[in-house]
Amino acid sequence: MNKVLIVVDMQNDFIDGALGTKEAMGILPDVIQKIKDFEGNIIYTRDTHKKDYLSTQEGKYLSVEHCIEGTYGWELQKDIKQLMEDTKSTIYNKNTFGSKELAQQLVKMDGNESIEEIELIGLCTDICVISNALTIKTFLPEVKISVDAKCCAGVTPESHQNALNAMKMCQIQIID
């Protein structure tokens, strides 16, 4: 049974930093437990921006500096970082919402041994989780892809629900 868990952007800036929310803080215990209990490959992503963030297209639309490489806000939350290090898991730094490199790696993994399911958890449901879920679905249309709603948080509760509904329409299973 080959399962993969993708832990999306569980970084300080999205939890209690520059773009943190009470919802993001609220999912932490469930995310930590999910990682501890998961049997399969675990892969992490990390939103990664440079010091020139505000001059990028994203920076022009979202003028809050966040996840600047090398800063505290860029780092994974300490308990999650420890779990990643303990299991020697892979992490993908990504400079945009979805990671093409992650999707390509999953295609290689699936070629070596068929992936039964890819589950995504993390932040933010309505930006990076949905982007990665849809990118992976594009690269691996026959692999079951799921999102655990209780282990995700969006920018707002409404946009979180909208993203879950959109993913459901694209044949991504939503675990409640």
C-alpha positions, 0 to 999 in steps of 0.5 A: 500500500503506497500512500503519500501525505503532502504537508503544505506550508505549515510555516510560522508566518501562516500560523501565528506570524505575518499572515497567521490566523486563529484557524491556522493555530487551531488545526495544529494539533490535528496536523501534528497527530495526522503526521505522527499516525500516517503510514506512508511517505510524507512530503513537505512544502515550504512557501519561499520568497526572496527579499524582493517579494514586494516587487513580484506579481504576488507581492503586488497583490498581497503586499504583506512580506511573508516566508522570506527565505532564512527568516523565522516566519519561513521556517516550519512550525517547530513541532512539525519541523522536528517531525520532518527531521525525525523522519528525514522527509523531503521538503520542497521550497516553492516560490509560487502557490503550487509546486510543479517539482512536487508533482513531477516527483510524485509522477516518478514515485508512481512510476516506480510503485503505483501510488494508491492515494495522495492526501494533502493537509496544511495552509492555506486551503484556498491558495496553496492546498488547492493549487497543489491538489489541482496540479497533482490531479493534472499530473496524476489523474487516476490517483485518488487525491484527498484533502483532510478538511480538519487539517486545513485552514484558509484565509477565512472560514468562507474561502476555506469552504469555497476551496473545499467545494471547488476541489470536490467538483474536480474529483478530489475527495474531501475528508471531514 
